[in-house]
Amino acid sequence: MAEVLKEIQERDLPEYEAIKSSGICTEEELRKLMVERERFEVKLIQSKKNIINYIEYIQFEKNTHKWVTEKETQLHCSLPDVKRSIIQRIIKLYRNGTQQFPQEERIWKSFIQFSKKSNAGQVSGIYEKMLGYHGDKDTVWCDYGLWAYEFTQQLKQVTEIFFRALKRHPSSEVINLAFFDILIKETARITDVSNAIDLMERQLGLERAVLLYRNTKTKIKNVSYYLKLLERCEEPTYINCTVLLQKEIIEDIMKNFFAEPMVWDFLAQRELRGYNMIDLQEVTSKQVAELQEQQMQTDGNMPQETIWKPHSLKLRIELCFKVYEKAVAALPTEEMWSYFINAMLDLNQDVKSEGDVKRYCLAKAFNMGHKSQLMSVVHYQALVEMLLKSPNGQTQIETILQEALEYKKAEAHKIYELWMQVYSKTSNESKFYEIFCRANKELGVTRCIQLWHLAIKFYEAYSEEHGKKLLVILQEAAKQIHPEFATFRSYYLEYTMRNETLKRTRELYDEMCQMPPPCLELHKKMAEIELQAKTKNSNISRLRLCYENAVHYFGKTNTDVWLDLLKFERDMGDFKLMSVIYDRAKSTLDPELVDSFIAEYSLLKVLK
């Protein structure tokens, strides 16, 4: 190893001499640089099976290169040979690293990123070697093809890469989309010229894009892929030259994915963007050919208005709405209605232009959705919020929600919650309580957990006027045996402490400790209350009882309750009991929790 290090030092000697003579650093800094390099070299020689050594060494050299560049700027000097030497060392490290660890994709990617900046000419070769090990990943092929297009602008070379990629991954969406993008970019790029040869080239590019699309139809069955193709075609640069391809894609989508709600949503949004289906259907190959000929004569792009007729915003909204109407008729599902209503809600985010039309469409969509019995609870909430702003809205809300309860029985608890929220916002306590009681009676207490939370929150806000009713609700909630209701006991305890005495609070705590199911929050809340009420002369036995109760009920599956008890004995109780409690915990906890408990206990002792 000594001979290898000596050889490396001799090889790097010209670089060190150049650094020293330039005066960019002290001898001590130079010596530190040499020592660090030697340390990295030793690690590579001694342990060739650890990729981290390569990564750290490469990063060190990158930092060194940056340091030299900064010194050049500060001292107004130039050290091209030194920087070149560092770059060559980095490249060598990358090459050795990829040879030693060819399955590590990250080092290949890092090598490529570095080479794009330092030596772009070798990137293609790196990709080719990488594909030998990572050709099973379609993203690697895609990155290679996109880089080749960006760097070379040679469509022939790029096409060969993508053809190889598609041979390996014929159904890859990412490869097909990237290749499609490049083909229509090329088409758009030569649209600006007007001679016959270039026009033929443009047509050939379009034909390639069409062939690529047709080839994927039998291989890719994901509808979102085809919608992405249409999105590409809609970009301003391509919207006219791809018009016939758009027509073909839409026809195929409607044939193969008619029952997909996202298809109808996409087509409706196209109408809103001004790409009308009737205009598209009227376009023929002959018309496009005539437009191309006209372009040759006028030396310009095909005018957009010759293909897409200009439509006012009002008309575009109406056309969009009609597509959604057809969609919910063809696909009467909650998902399709959600697309429809969401689109109308989005339109109403900005009502500065055509506000009346937008509001009318939203109101009509809500009305239709409610009558369809397929509108989601989320949209009922949006409807309620809208109606609350209107003069007679509350009466309409009551009617609508009552009707919704009839056909949304599986989500009746959500409708009742929404109904209670209405009365909460309007401060109608009597109606609020009426709906709360009605929901519990019709659905059963266990389905109404959220309604209890809402009721307690409401009555806490009006505790001065309705304190008795809040107490009744808390008492009833505390009695419930459903596990999710156990948390209300801590609320009840806190309420009692606020409004009665500590003695009464302790009595209530003792009572509720006996009630199933056990509730950890109850013991934590009582411990909190005891701590707040504690004085110098207080008896800590009541506080200890809270922690002991928590351990009694939850000590088998919860390490925290043991740690809380240990902290209490350490800080306020009997320090001598800690070892006994520690042994109790180890024997009580589930075996898989013991190791983590021991580790946390060790930390507890350190942080004492």
Secondary structure by P-SEA (a helix, b strand, c coil): caaaaaaaaaaaaaaaaaaaaaccccaaaaaaaaaaaaaaaaaaaaccccaaaaaaaaaaaaaaaaaaaaaaaaaccccaaaaaaaaaaaaaaaaaaaaaccccaaaaaaaaaaaaaccccaaaaaaaaaaacccccaaaaaaaaaaaaaccccaaaaaaaaaaaaaaccccaaaaaaaaaaaaaaaaaacccccaaaaaaaaaaaaaaaaaaaaaccccccaaaaaaaaaaaacccccccaaaaaaaaaaaaaacccccaaaaaaaaaaaaacccaaaaaaccaaaaaaaaaaaaaaccccccccccccccaaaaaaaaaaaaaaaaaacccaaaaaaaaaaaaaaacccccaaaaaaaaaaaaaaaaaaaccccaaaaaaaaaaaaaccaaaaaaaaaaaaaaaccccaaaaaaaaaaaaaaaacaaaaaaaaaaaaaaaccccccaaaaaaaaaaaaaaccccaaaaaaaaaaaaaccccccccaaaaaaaaaaacccaaaaaaaaaaaaacccccaaaaaaaaaaaaaaccccccaaaaaaaaaaaaaccccccaaaaaaaaaaaaccccccaaaaaaaaaaacccccaaaaaaaaaaaaaaac
